[in-house]
Amino acid sequence: MESITNLVNQLNGLVWGPPMLVMILGTGLFLMLRLKFMPLSKIGAGFSLMWQGRKKDDEASGEISPFQALMTCLAATVGTGNIAGVATAIFLGGPGALFWMWCTALVGMATKYCEVVLAVHYREKDERGEHVGGPMYAIKNGLGKKWLWLGSAFAIFGGLAGFGIGNMVQVNSMAHALETTFAIPLWVTGLVTMVITGLVILGGIQRIGKVAAALVPFMCVAYIAASLVVLVVFSDAIPGAFELIFTHAFSPVAATGGFAGAAVMAAIRFGVARGIFSNEAGLGTAGIAQAAGTTTSSVRSGMIGMLGTFIDTIVICSMTGLAIIASGVWTTGASGAALSAAAFEAAMPGLGGSLLSIALVVFAFTTILGWSYFGEKCWEFMVGTKAILPFRILWVLAVPFGAVAQLDFAWLLADTLNGLMAIPNLLSLLLLSPVVVKLTREHFARDTRVGGIEALQR
């Protein structure tokens, strides 16, 4: 077993090493340039479309509204990475890691836009008449049969990674947070989470979409509000926090307090890696959920989908990072969720740690729901619709096991498989980028013509 663990460790080092991080950032930058920075210039339009997409369009095809599709994506991405992941990046890379998380998110908006456009453009209907899409279908229908092995590789990596990264690791974090803060036994958390998860996911994407649309906006707003309390308490330290972030993004940070110090490469590596882990731009998962959304335009879906990266990293991760740095707890030597909890506890003694534990539980639970759909569609691509019910049952049964098990190896393997998902997805994005550019150009040219005609009519 030790030799297997060492082998997976070495593979993980390669998968999440500098070449992969350069590939993900480079692809995002390439796509942003090809799109002439459209994802950044159209953020406002994206939020407008998101607001309009709260209800299904009867003329559009799909199973859930565009808003529910985005909330399902956010359910999967807004998770432990926003609390523990940000803290780990700062612990290992210093305050400058937050700057590189921002950079990852900004170019990641272009990546996620392209993922969603291709997923919706090349989606198809399964045997039950429901829309299915994602990188595997974009590869199959966009690149042709000779590339089918690449789509299958993505589905295998995603179908297996989900049980770890999107299920057992998440419920394990929930269970330990509740045990530490409220003395709730691990097995109780596992059983309760299993029952609630089963009630939701056995109802399919429609029920997942409804639950996500109700839960995700509330949890995001509540977490932002709690973070703002921390920032108000330490408001005098905020200018200094930004100075630390920008200074240490390009210069080493010396050891101080319990912080061991970090080189610039550490800030870049851990900032980019944790940023990708949090928002999943480049991994291809967003398109799987967005392909189920009602739409008449893949470009409109892409503009809504890219907001997931903005909300996840630019907004929520920034709140966590600023709270940690402004409160000064980043020098204490704590790491992970404990570091984030220390920041909240410093601002709200006796209450902050409990609030953060509750946030962690809700974030992790929604991740279980979102990833259940991602994993299901990966297995459906490989086996067909007959895989759906067995997958859902296995997914639900894995929850209590994850709550009580030691998951060091499962986490390592799932993290590795999660990173491997990026390879087929990024290759397909690069090869199909001309299709995205063409669809985008045609969409905005059509909008311009329609706007001109309406102006003349007035």
Wavefront OBJ file of the C-alpha trace (Angstrom):
o trace
v 0.000 0.000 0.000
v 2.869 2.353 0.790
v 4.335 1.905 -2.698
v 0.944 2.691 -4.275
v 0.629 5.799 -2.109
v 4.118 6.930 -3.133
v 3.269 6.353 -6.807
v 0.066 8.390 -6.568
v 1.985 11.076 -4.649
v 4.492 11.350 -7.485
v 1.697 11.471 -10.062
v -0.076 14.155 -8.034
v 3.121 16.214 -8.019
v 3.214 16.029 -11.818
v -0.512 16.672 -12.301
v -0.564 19.745 -10.054
v 3.022 20.769 -10.811
v 4.202 23.885 -12.654
v 3.575 22.491 -16.202
v -0.130 21.905 -15.485
v -0.556 25.275 -13.777
v 1.131 26.994 -16.729
v -1.128 25.066 -19.109
v -4.288 26.103 -17.271
v -3.244 29.748 -16.933
v -1.855 29.816 -20.475
v -5.052 28.383 -21.957
v -7.136 30.920 -20.064
v -4.943 33.796 -21.227
v -4.976 32.519 -24.833
v -8.780 32.291 -24.812
v -9.126 35.715 -23.181
v -6.976 37.261 -25.924
v -8.875 35.414 -28.676
v -12.135 36.736 -27.231
v -10.640 40.251 -27.014
v -11.327 40.405 -23.249
v -15.067 39.992 -23.798
v -15.584 37.988 -20.559
v -14.301 40.960 -18.552
v -16.098 43.662 -20.522
v -19.413 41.778 -20.391
v -19.535 40.992 -16.659
v -22.419 43.442 -16.212
v -24.320 41.915 -19.134
v -23.730 38.473 -17.636
v -25.311 39.484 -14.319
v -28.255 40.977 -16.208
v -28.765 37.710 -18.101
v -28.475 35.763 -14.844
v -31.233 37.874 -13.294
v -33.439 37.428 -16.382
v -32.774 33.688 -16.317
v -34.438 33.014 -12.979
v -37.409 31.474 -14.815
v -37.536 28.955 -17.620
v -38.044 30.310 -21.122
v -40.896 28.335 -22.705
v -39.340 28.805 -26.147
v -35.976 27.444 -25.006
v -35.014 23.820 -24.523
v -33.600 22.418 -21.307
v -34.571 20.936 -17.948
v -33.792 23.766 -15.499
v -33.620 27.562 -15.705
v -30.272 29.245 -16.511
v -30.208 30.625 -12.958
v -30.714 27.143 -11.478
v -27.948 25.830 -13.748
v -25.544 28.502 -12.471
v -26.531 27.816 -8.868
v -25.901 24.095 -9.426
v -22.408 24.974 -10.695
v -21.826 27.249 -7.711
v -23.163 24.538 -5.391
v -20.323 22.321 -6.605
v -17.567 24.957 -6.660
v -18.349 27.020 -3.547
v -17.110 24.492 -1.006
v -14.272 23.732 1.351
v -11.853 25.346 -1.118
v -13.332 28.762 -0.328
v -12.600 28.351 3.381
v -9.837 25.776 3.870
v -8.323 26.133 0.369
v -7.753 29.892 0.611
v -6.274 29.502 4.087
v -3.932 26.740 2.879
v -2.766 28.896 -0.039
v -1.897 31.773 2.322
v -0.285 29.417 4.864
v 1.996 27.888 2.203
v 2.488 30.835 -0.155
v 1.967 33.919 1.988
v -0.446 36.824 1.358
v 0.743 37.086 -2.270
v -1.025 33.799 -3.020
v -4.341 35.679 -2.960
v -3.149 37.901 -5.831
v -2.407 34.828 -7.959
v -5.816 33.405 -7.070
v -7.318 36.576 -8.524
v -5.250 36.238 -11.703
v -6.389 32.631 -12.051
v -10.009 33.712 -11.718
v -9.781 36.550 -14.232
v -8.348 34.400 -17.030
v -10.484 31.529 -15.736
v -13.594 33.492 -16.689
v -12.598 33.084 -20.339
v -11.932 29.385 -19.787
v -15.282 28.806 -18.135
v -17.105 30.866 -20.767
v -15.651 28.659 -23.507
v -16.401 25.466 -21.548
v -20.065 26.407 -21.262
v -20.440 27.641 -24.851
v -19.057 24.371 -26.211
v -21.055 22.251 -23.762
v -24.342 23.879 -24.773
v -23.492 24.079 -28.485
v -22.622 20.374 -28.712
v -25.129 19.027 -26.186
v -27.477 16.228 -27.136
v -30.529 14.427 -25.732
v -30.203 11.119 -23.910
v -32.584 8.158 -24.036
v -34.903 9.868 -21.550
v -35.126 13.023 -23.667
v -33.026 15.109 -21.258
v -30.195 17.372 -22.411
v -26.660 16.222 -21.621
v -23.400 18.013 -22.316
v -19.920 18.813 -21.080
v -16.351 18.323 -22.331
v -16.975 14.670 -23.250
v -19.842 15.609 -25.587
v -17.978 18.635 -26.970
v -15.081 16.321 -27.836
v -17.360 13.645 -29.295
v -19.536 15.979 -31.397
v -17.012 18.743 -32.063
v -13.775 16.863 -32.729
v -15.227 13.631 -34.142
v -14.935 9.911 -33.449
v -11.150 9.781 -33.678
v -11.024 11.928 -30.520
v -13.675 9.909 -28.649
v -10.999 8.349 -26.432
v -10.244 11.818 -25.086
v -13.872 12.354 -24.075
v -13.921 8.913 -22.460
v -10.759 9.779 -20.510
v -12.438 12.898 -19.124
v -15.544 10.891 -18.156
v -13.461 8.215 -16.393
v -11.426 10.778 -14.438
v -14.545 12.774 -13.495
v -16.659 9.726 -12.707
v -14.075 8.415 -10.248
v -12.837 11.741 -8.833
v -16.353 12.756 -7.844
v -16.658 10.061 -5.173
v -13.610 11.503 -3.434
v -13.408 15.219 -4.151
v -17.161 15.814 -4.385
v -18.493 13.354 -1.838
v -16.418 11.623 0.854
v -13.890 14.440 1.353
v -16.720 16.966 1.671
v -18.793 14.994 4.212
v -15.596 14.216 6.124
v -14.919 17.960 6.467
v -18.528 18.513 7.549
v -18.421 15.738 10.139
v -15.147 16.852 11.723
v -16.257 20.508 11.816
v -19.497 19.571 13.599
v -17.705 17.206 15.979
v -15.099 19.812 16.914
v -17.528 22.711 17.311
v -20.767 21.106 18.514
v -19.630 17.618 19.698
v -21.891 15.876 17.152
v -20.664 12.287 16.526
v -19.229 11.613 13.068
v -21.718 8.821 12.332
v -24.695 11.066 13.096
v -23.524 13.632 10.546
v -22.962 10.832 8.041
v -26.439 9.325 8.424
v -28.306 12.658 8.395
v -26.358 13.867 5.360
v -27.016 10.553 3.591
v -30.782 10.862 4.063
v -30.952 14.508 2.928
v -28.641 13.864 -0.028
v -30.763 10.900 -1.109
v -33.981 12.930 -0.945
v -32.448 15.561 -3.226
v -30.422 13.670 -5.828
v -32.927 10.859 -6.401
v -35.167 13.588 -7.817
v -32.662 14.324 -10.581
v -31.408 17.645 -11.935
v -34.785 19.378 -11.504
v -34.716 18.827 -7.738
v -30.987 19.569 -7.469
v -31.550 22.808 -9.407
v -34.419 23.893 -7.142
v -32.485 23.157 -3.938
v -29.364 24.876 -5.274
v -31.351 27.956 -6.366
v -32.815 28.238 -2.864
v -29.723 27.407 -0.814
v -26.712 28.786 -2.718
v -27.686 32.504 -2.889
v -28.560 32.458 0.828
v -25.310 30.760 1.868
v -23.180 33.074 -0.288
v -24.840 36.262 1.000
v -24.703 35.037 4.628
v -21.003 34.170 4.336
v -20.185 37.518 2.711
v -22.078 39.323 5.494
v -20.160 37.432 8.203
v -16.871 38.169 6.425
v -17.764 41.859 6.234
v -18.175 41.888 10.011
v -14.594 40.621 10.327
v -13.368 43.263 7.874
v -15.255 46.051 9.687
v -13.672 45.001 13.001
v -10.214 45.074 11.411
v -10.953 47.918 8.960
v -7.821 49.849 9.940
v -5.696 46.874 8.783
v -7.300 46.522 5.329
v -4.940 48.957 3.491
v -1.981 47.094 4.979
v -3.524 43.777 3.932
v -3.714 44.891 0.301
v -0.126 46.134 0.505
v 0.978 42.707 1.765
v -0.952 40.951 -1.025
v 0.559 42.999 -3.858
v 4.054 43.203 -2.357
v 4.406 39.489 -1.669
v 2.939 38.481 -5.017
v 6.308 39.521 -6.509
v 8.753 39.360 -3.592
v 9.547 36.679 -0.981
v 7.930 36.922 2.426
v 10.171 36.329 5.453
v 9.294 34.057 8.334
v 7.250 35.843 10.978
v 5.444 34.524 14.043
v 4.339 30.987 13.229
v 4.621 31.583 9.470
v 7.614 29.784 7.950
v 8.154 32.223 5.087
v 7.605 31.646 1.362
v 9.268 32.298 -1.983
v 7.490 33.994 -4.882
v 7.155 30.647 -6.675
v 5.287 29.290 -3.644
v 2.838 32.216 -3.816
v 2.261 31.566 -7.523
v 2.022 27.785 -7.235
v -0.324 27.596 -4.269
v -2.357 30.626 -5.312
v -2.998 29.195 -8.778
v -3.538 25.603 -7.574
v -5.972 26.538 -4.788
v -7.720 29.006 -7.114
v -8.337 26.274 -9.659
v -9.414 23.862 -6.920
v -11.942 26.435 -5.739
v -13.486 27.691 -9.005
v -12.749 24.642 -11.233
v -12.060 26.817 -14.298
v -10.221 24.521 -16.680
v -11.614 21.293 -15.233
v -14.721 21.376 -17.465
v -17.385 20.697 -14.851
v -19.396 23.918 -15.349
v -20.549 22.941 -18.826
v -22.102 19.704 -17.533
v -24.660 21.602 -15.446
v -25.139 24.511 -17.848
v -25.968 22.052 -20.654
v -29.169 21.187 -18.753
v -30.255 24.840 -18.637
v -32.996 26.215 -20.852
v -31.489 28.372 -23.557
v -31.716 29.433 -27.175
v -28.107 30.656 -27.260
v -24.899 28.959 -26.175
v -23.232 32.377 -25.879
v -25.857 33.609 -23.405
v -25.322 30.423 -21.385
v -21.573 31.058 -21.474
v -21.980 34.610 -20.204
v -24.038 33.344 -17.272
v -21.718 30.402 -16.628
v -18.545 32.510 -16.464
v -20.007 34.386 -13.474
v -19.444 31.276 -11.386
v -15.689 31.925 -11.408
v -16.163 35.607 -10.577
v -18.516 34.929 -7.651
v -16.518 31.989 -6.326
v -13.029 33.482 -6.338
v -13.141 37.249 -6.839
v -15.928 37.644 -4.275
v -16.054 34.743 -1.800
v -12.392 33.643 -1.750
v -11.359 37.303 -1.468
v -13.529 37.682 1.615
v -11.848 34.713 3.284
v -8.345 35.823 2.280
v -8.786 39.438 3.392
v -10.275 38.308 6.709
v -7.240 36.079 7.360
v -4.664 38.726 6.395
v -6.354 41.796 7.930
v -6.933 40.008 11.245
v -3.235 39.110 11.404
v -3.860 35.417 12.148
v -1.937 34.323 9.016
v 1.283 34.552 11.072
v 0.046 32.200 13.828
v 1.113 28.966 12.111
v -2.435 27.610 11.830
v -3.528 26.185 8.495
v -6.655 25.128 6.608
v -10.097 25.689 8.099
v -8.522 26.339 11.527
v -6.815 29.444 10.126
v -10.071 30.794 8.692
v -11.832 30.011 11.975
v -9.139 31.926 13.886
v -9.841 35.036 11.765
v -13.587 34.892 12.461
v -13.028 34.117 16.141
v -10.655 37.088 16.482
v -13.413 39.413 15.251
v -16.328 37.678 16.982
v -15.017 35.906 20.124
v -17.139 32.935 21.141
v -19.205 33.107 17.951
v -16.889 33.385 14.958
v -15.607 29.802 15.046
v -19.148 28.403 15.211
v -20.304 30.585 12.311
v -17.421 29.398 10.180
v -18.146 25.755 11.021
v -21.769 26.199 9.932
v -20.609 27.862 6.695
v -18.209 24.991 6.050
v -21.001 22.451 6.570
v -23.401 24.193 4.177
v -20.695 24.769 1.550
v -19.617 21.123 1.721
v -23.194 19.813 1.523
v -24.005 21.806 -1.617
v -20.772 20.536 -3.173
v -22.012 16.969 -2.636
v -25.219 17.838 -4.510
v -23.523 19.604 -7.425
v -20.842 16.965 -7.897
v -23.440 14.175 -7.821
v -24.773 15.530 -11.119
v -21.302 15.909 -12.628
v -20.392 12.334 -11.729
v -23.723 10.985 -12.941
v -23.319 12.529 -16.393
v -19.766 11.175 -16.659
v -20.987 7.632 -15.991
v -23.971 8.110 -18.302
v -21.588 9.082 -21.109
v -19.646 5.838 -20.636
v -22.441 3.365 -19.853
v -25.743 4.991 -20.855
v -28.831 5.944 -18.867
v -28.883 2.522 -17.182
v -26.017 3.787 -15.013
v -28.052 6.610 -13.460
v -29.971 4.821 -10.688
v -27.046 2.580 -9.571
v -24.794 5.656 -9.512
v -27.226 7.633 -7.364
v -27.556 4.753 -4.897
v -23.760 4.326 -4.657
v -23.332 8.077 -4.254
v -25.760 8.174 -1.334
v -24.185 5.109 0.321
v -20.699 6.640 0.058
v -21.743 9.590 2.248
v -21.787 7.899 5.706
v -18.599 6.004 4.857
v -16.850 9.285 4.057
v -17.964 10.788 7.366
v -16.223 8.200 9.550
v -13.298 6.995 7.390
v -9.667 8.078 7.277
v -9.435 9.582 3.796
v -5.789 10.525 3.330
v -5.280 8.164 0.384
v -8.785 8.752 -1.031
v -8.133 12.514 -0.936
v -4.782 12.115 -2.668
v -6.199 9.867 -5.403
v -9.278 12.045 -5.960
v -7.163 15.204 -6.102
v -4.964 13.561 -8.736
v -7.933 12.401 -10.829
v -9.474 15.861 -10.469
v -6.347 17.393 -11.975
v -6.242 14.820 -14.774
v -9.705 16.015 -15.867
v -8.090 19.246 -16.987
v -5.912 17.639 -19.679
v -8.649 16.464 -22.104
v -10.736 19.540 -21.326
v -7.946 22.039 -22.071
v -6.971 20.231 -25.277
v -10.564 20.369 -26.511
v -10.824 24.077 -25.599
v -7.732 24.896 -27.643
v -8.806 22.781 -30.619
v -12.376 24.093 -30.602
v -11.555 27.728 -29.775
v -12.306 28.840 -33.397
v -15.877 27.557 -32.911
v -16.276 29.626 -29.733
v -14.893 32.749 -31.404
v -17.231 32.284 -34.391
v -20.319 31.750 -32.209
v -19.412 34.756 -30.057
v -18.819 37.032 -33.032
v -22.105 35.983 -34.674
v -24.052 36.462 -31.447
v -22.895 40.032 -30.821
v -23.185 40.966 -34.494
v -26.801 39.754 -34.406
v -27.459 41.704 -31.208
v -26.022 44.835 -32.817
v -28.260 44.435 -35.895
v -31.352 43.822 -33.752
v -30.545 46.861 -31.607
v -30.122 49.032 -34.720
v -33.440 47.894 -36.185
v -35.256 48.565 -32.897
v -33.705 52.040 -32.741
v -34.926 52.811 -36.279
v -38.418 51.567 -35.443
v -38.566 53.905 -32.460
l 1 2 3 4 5 6 7 8 9 10 11 12 13 14 15 16 17 18 19 20 21 22 23 24 25 26 27 28 29 30 31 32 33 34 35 36 37 38 39 40 41 42 43 44 45 46 47 48 49 50 51 52 53 54 55 56 57 58 59 60 61 62 63 64 65 66 67 68 69 70 71 72 73 74 75 76 77 78 79 80 81 82 83 84 85 86 87 88 89 90 91 92 93 94 95 96 97 98 99 100 101 102 103 104 105 106 107 108 109 110 111 112 113 114 115 116 117 118 119 120 121 122 123 124 125 126 127 128 129 130 131 132 133 134 135 136 137 138 139 140 141 142 143 144 145 146 147 148 149 150 151 152 153 154 155 156 157 158 159 160 161 162 163 164 165 166 167 168 169 170 171 172 173 174 175 176 177 178 179 180 181 182 183 184 185 186 187 188 189 190 191 192 193 194 195 196 197 198 199 200 201 202 203 204 205 206 207 208 209 210 211 212 213 214 215 216 217 218 219 220 221 222 223 224 225 226 227 228 229 230 231 232 233 234 235 236 237 238 239 240 241 242 243 244 245 246 247 248 249 250 251 252 253 254 255 256 257 258 259 260 261 262 263 264 265 266 267 268 269 270 271 272 273 274 275 276 277 278 279 280 281 282 283 284 285 286 287 288 289 290 291 292 293 294 295 296 297 298 299 300 301 302 303 304 305 306 307 308 309 310 311 312 313 314 315 316 317 318 319 320 321 322 323 324 325 326 327 328 329 330 331 332 333 334 335 336 337 338 339 340 341 342 343 344 345 346 347 348 349 350 351 352 353 354 355 356 357 358 359 360 361 362 363 364 365 366 367 368 369 370 371 372 373 374 375 376 377 378 379 380 381 382 383 384 385 386 387 388 389 390 391 392 393 394 395 396 397 398 399 400 401 402 403 404 405 406 407 408 409 410 411 412 413 414 415 416 417 418 419 420 421 422 423 424 425 426 427 428 429 430 431 432 433 434 435 436 437 438 439 440 441 442 443 444 445 446 447 448 449 450 451 452 453 454 455 456 457 458
